[in-house]
């Protein structure tokens, strides 16, 4: 990750979400402090900060990109109170890549630090956190192993050593202490004090092995391959009648977007499109709001009235009309031939050329093909 071992340390945990919550407890914040959080964020880089300080959201433009002018305006508006800027390295909804080092430079000039959620970025692009003496350095970074082709259950927070050498951990017990009496505790050195209990050694080794393998393949090579897939897919999807792309779409350049493409097909629920792709084409996609409700609702251009109606239905556990999109995303293993299959499938769905009958579950909103279910026993047994 291009960090400086003398200035940064690594704290292992379960995933990016836990790492972000860890930082929200350990970063010195008061209620009157301000954390600037972009509207691009996964809920995991938004909700933890709301419990610790005043969260002010940085706006986005119509293409779903971070509004740099709004960022600068809010840095000035809350001058002296902004302690942290929390921003994604790559939006999990649209694949948009903010210029994190430019944001870092402006945050540091305003006396703030920067936290980058790199869960979506790390598998696809090289990252250099940099030396703390560099105005464009990154103070904190989070990653998840499963995003990087390693097993589930491991994540890491790479952060400033001086932050974690101070204060007390939120989880206390085995491994976090140097000495304990009945009346006092002397905490272990960082990062041990923030890694309570028996560590997930296998998970850490697997993550390290995955990172090493990505490095051997070459992050630039991976980026070029995925850029070719994304460009080809976007050109084909733009020709499908009734298919609407969200985010930068036709304005795509590899420098500002990963291989993540959100879309909808006119007259079709995103739940239904995802179900057809899975059941009839064997194509796995995500659909819904992708744990980023505010961002998705802005991209969908929902009015305040529509947002309130959607909120009421979701709280009442009726997700049949829940707002959302379908998202395809590419990894280094995907091929142009697979993109061809995807384009054919989407073209047929847009023309109502699908074969199954589908029923929708009220609470989840998901569609299931009538009379069909995967034969799991063909693939594994317990």
Buried (B, 14 or more C-beta within 10 A) or exposed (E): BBBBEEBBBBBBBBBBBBBBBBBBBBBEBEEEBBBBBBBBBBBBBBBBBEEBBBBBBBBBEEBBBBBBEBBEEBBEEBEEBBBBBBBBBBBBBBBBBBBBBEBBBBBBEBEBBBBBBBBBBBBBBBBEBBBBEBEBBBBBBBBBBBBBBBEEBBBBBBBBBEBBEEBEBEBBEEBBBEEEEEEEBEBBEBBBBBBBEEBBEEBBEBBBEBBEEBEEEEBEEBBEBBBBBBBBBBEBBEEBEBBBBBBBBEEBEBEBBBBBBBBBBEEBBBBBBBBBBBBBBEBEBBBBBBBBBBBBBBBBEBEEEEBEBBEEBBEEEEBBEBBBBBBBBBBBEBEEEBBEEBBEBBBBBBEEEBEBEBEBEEEBBBBBBEEEEEEEEEEEEE
